[in-house]
Amino acid sequence: MNREELRDQLLAPVLQWTRLGRQTSRLMTASTAVISYRSRRLLRAGALTRRADWAEAALMTREKVEVPLESATAMAAAMLPAMQQFWTHAGQSMLACTSDSLSLVCSRNSEQFRERQAELGTTLINVTVGWFRLLGSVADVASQGVAPVLRQVQANAARLEKR
């Protein structure tokens, strides 16, 4: 693995977390607009007397149940491949490190020891890069959970903006 490949592999999780941060930022901005609109309407209206106010209250209540369930389902679905990737990497890492460590211990001379030491070092770097990539998959799982909430909030903001 050359330096550019290593750099790209190490930057990928950073970009995944950055995307999640941007997604969360959009969520907070849209949520603020929706909360502001609904709060002003409720304060101005006092009691819910109009049919449209009751419809909006019913929509808010339904969203409080449907969207979190959709979000949890999306995260659970995204979690399955992430967990498979985690356990696969954990097993392969243990086997590779054990194999290279035993090979190093069984070296017959200093030249063979140096070669096997370099192989163990390469294995440790690959294992570390793999774990770092797995950290990025956590951001992807979280992003899958935020996506339904963001979609609903942005739809609400667009709908309420037209009123």
C-alpha positions as CSV (number, residue, x, y, z in Angstrom):
1,M,0.0,0.0,0.0
2,N,1.5,3.3,-1.0
3,R,1.1,6.6,0.8
4,E,-1.7,7.9,-1.4
5,E,-3.8,4.7,-0.9
6,L,-3.2,4.9,2.8
7,R,-4.2,8.6,2.9
8,D,-7.4,7.9,1.0
9,Q,-8.3,5.0,3.3
10,L,-7.6,7.2,6.4
11,L,-9.6,10.1,5.0
12,A,-12.7,8.1,4.1
13,P,-14.1,7.8,7.7
14,V,-13.4,11.5,8.2
15,L,-15.5,12.3,5.1
16,Q,-18.3,10.0,6.4
17,W,-18.4,11.8,9.7
18,T,-18.3,15.1,7.9
19,R,-21.3,14.1,5.8
20,L,-23.2,13.1,9.0
21,G,-22.4,16.5,10.5
22,R,-23.7,18.3,7.5
23,Q,-26.8,16.2,7.5
24,T,-27.3,16.9,11.2
25,S,-26.8,20.6,10.6
26,R,-29.5,20.6,7.9
27,L,-31.8,18.8,10.3
28,M,-31.3,21.4,13.0
29,T,-31.9,24.3,10.6
30,A,-35.1,22.8,9.2
31,S,-36.3,21.8,12.7
32,T,-35.8,25.3,13.9
33,A,-38.0,26.6,11.1
34,V,-40.8,24.1,11.8
35,I,-40.7,24.6,15.5
36,S,-40.8,28.4,15.1
37,Y,-43.8,28.2,12.7
38,R,-45.8,25.8,14.8
39,S,-45.1,27.6,18.0
40,R,-46.2,31.0,16.5
41,R,-49.4,29.4,15.2
42,L,-50.2,27.8,18.5
43,L,-49.5,31.0,20.4
44,R,-51.5,33.2,18.0
45,A,-54.4,30.8,17.8
46,G,-54.8,30.1,21.5
47,A,-57.2,27.1,21.7
48,L,-57.3,24.7,18.7
49,T,-60.5,25.8,17.1
50,R,-60.0,25.5,13.4
51,R,-60.0,22.3,11.5
52,A,-56.6,23.0,10.0
53,D,-55.1,23.5,13.5
54,W,-56.5,20.1,14.6
55,A,-55.1,18.5,11.4
56,E,-51.7,20.0,12.1
57,A,-51.8,18.7,15.7
58,A,-52.8,15.2,14.5
59,L,-50.0,15.3,11.9
60,M,-47.4,16.3,14.6
61,T,-48.6,13.5,16.9
62,R,-48.4,10.9,14.1
63,E,-45.0,12.1,13.1
64,K,-43.7,11.6,16.6
65,V,-44.4,7.9,16.3
66,E,-43.9,7.1,12.6
67,V,-40.6,8.8,11.9
68,P,-38.7,7.5,15.0
69,L,-39.9,4.0,14.1
70,E,-38.7,4.4,10.5
71,S,-35.4,5.8,11.7
72,A,-34.9,2.9,14.1
73,T,-35.7,0.4,11.3
74,A,-33.3,2.1,8.9
75,M,-30.5,2.0,11.5
76,A,-31.2,-1.7,12.3
77,A,-31.0,-2.5,8.6
78,A,-27.8,-0.6,8.2
79,M,-26.4,-2.2,11.4
80,L,-26.5,-5.8,10.0
81,P,-23.8,-5.4,7.4
82,A,-21.8,-3.2,9.7
83,M,-21.8,-5.9,12.4
84,Q,-20.9,-8.5,9.8
85,Q,-18.0,-6.4,8.7
86,F,-16.9,-5.8,12.3
87,W,-16.8,-9.5,13.2
88,T,-15.2,-10.5,9.9
89,H,-12.5,-7.9,10.4
90,A,-12.0,-8.9,14.1
91,G,-11.5,-12.5,13.2
92,Q,-9.2,-11.8,10.3
93,S,-7.2,-9.4,12.4
94,M,-6.7,-11.9,15.2
95,L,-5.7,-14.6,12.8
96,A,-3.3,-12.4,10.8
97,C,-1.6,-11.0,13.9
98,T,-1.3,-14.4,15.6
99,S,0.1,-16.0,12.4
100,D,2.7,-13.2,11.9
101,S,3.6,-13.2,15.6
102,L,4.2,-16.9,15.6
103,S,6.2,-16.7,12.4
104,L,8.3,-14.0,14.0
105,V,9.0,-16.0,17.1
106,C,10.0,-19.0,15.0
107,S,12.6,-17.1,13.0
108,R,15.9,-19.0,12.6
109,N,18.2,-16.1,12.0
110,S,18.4,-12.3,12.1
111,E,17.6,-11.8,8.4
112,Q,14.5,-14.0,8.7
113,F,13.6,-12.1,11.9
114,R,13.9,-8.7,10.2
115,E,11.7,-9.9,7.2
116,R,9.0,-11.3,9.5
117,Q,9.1,-8.2,11.7
118,A,8.4,-6.1,8.6
119,E,5.5,-8.4,7.7
120,L,4.1,-8.1,11.2
121,G,4.4,-4.3,11.0
122,T,2.5,-4.3,7.7
123,T,-0.2,-6.5,9.1
124,L,-0.6,-4.2,12.1
125,I,-0.9,-1.2,9.8
126,N,-3.5,-3.0,7.7
127,V,-5.4,-4.0,10.9
128,T,-5.4,-0.4,12.1
129,V,-6.6,1.0,8.8
130,G,-9.4,-1.6,8.8
131,W,-10.5,-0.6,12.3
132,F,-10.4,3.1,11.2
133,R,-12.6,2.3,8.2
134,L,-15.0,0.5,10.5
135,L,-15.3,3.7,12.5
136,G,-16.6,5.3,9.4
137,S,-19.3,2.7,9.1
138,V,-20.7,3.9,12.4
139,A,-21.3,7.3,10.8
140,D,-23.1,5.6,7.9
141,V,-25.4,3.7,10.3
142,A,-26.1,7.0,12.1
143,S,-26.7,8.7,8.8
144,Q,-29.3,6.0,7.9
145,G,-31.1,6.8,11.1
146,V,-31.0,10.6,10.6
147,A,-32.2,10.4,7.0
148,P,-36.0,9.7,7.7
149,V,-36.1,12.4,10.3
150,L,-34.3,14.9,8.0
151,R,-36.7,14.0,5.2
152,Q,-39.8,14.6,7.3
153,V,-38.5,17.8,8.8
154,Q,-37.6,19.3,5.5
155,A,-41.0,18.3,4.1
156,N,-42.6,20.0,7.0
157,A,-40.5,23.1,6.6
158,A,-41.4,23.3,2.9
159,R,-45.1,22.7,3.5
160,L,-45.4,25.2,6.4
161,E,-43.4,27.8,4.5
162,K,-46.1,27.9,1.8
163,R,-48.8,28.8,4.4
